[in-house]
Amino acid sequence: MKDFLRDITIEAGHISLDYRSRLSTLRVDKKSEKDLVTEADTAIESFLFEQIRKRFPEHSLLGEETGEHQGNEYRWIIDPIDGTTSFLHGQPFYSISIALEKAGRVVLGAVNAPVLDELFLAEREQGATRNGVAIAVSQRARLIDSVLGTGFACIRADHEHNNVPYFSQVVGKIRGIRRYGSCAIDLSYVACGLLEGFWELNLKIYDMAAGGLILEEAGGKLSDFTGTDARMPEELVATNGLIHDDLVTILAGVRIDQTAAGIAAP
């Protein structure tokens, strides 16, 4: 299955590059005023569904664009273009993210950033790779030495409980911040040591399933903002493990302040 996953993820990247070469003529629809879907998203998801159904017709499918398709205990979780805004604006930071669950537990994950020529793969209890080379999280143990990633899907969705107060409390306590626009890339970059950590609100399982496994297999840690070891929470903290408690302390403190102000957390 891992070879099959690698192959279809690479081919999906090639399809995205073809669409990227003709962005000016691409059809773009709106899920909401701020949330876009392009014909590239739907074409890549259709391609992936078709390939999986040919090989594993009994498996379940979950795609960002077409939703849930019931089958057996295996479920493929697909984000055809994670970072559609970056893609549409001709920026390189988008990815194809595919995970495979068995009985509710992610066992395989792939993240392909085709413009960056980066393919991340992971198999449960078998480690993670970047372009075929084994990866591991960084060993920086202090927030002040760390570069973190984050995102603002919560603002795009107009949520009152959003990332702005969290960002304002974290940014002054770290070396730097990066905003790539693809959760799957962010998690993969923590996994290979390019970032020490990442946090975000209002994520969906297809945003983080593959990248989460890649990070865990590289030695990292995932939790929600309270530090609870929740499975794919809508509040996600992902780190090299060494800075995890310190970052959670900041995020949990802001969360308490937001709750006291009457702003409901998810």
Secondary structure, DSSP 8 states (H G I E B T S, - for coil): -HHHHHHHHHHHHHHHHHHHTTGGG--EEESSSS-EEEHHHHHHHHHHHHHHHHH-TTSEEEETTTEEE--SSEEEEEEEEETHHHHHTT-S--EEEEEEEETTEEEEEEEEETTTTEEEEEETTS-EEETTEE--------GGG-EEEE--HHHHTT-SS-SHHHHHHHGGGSSEEE--S-HHHHHHHHHTTS-SEEEEES--HHHHHHHHHHHHHTT-EEE-TT----SS-SEEEEE-SSSHHHHHHHHHHHHHHHHHTT----
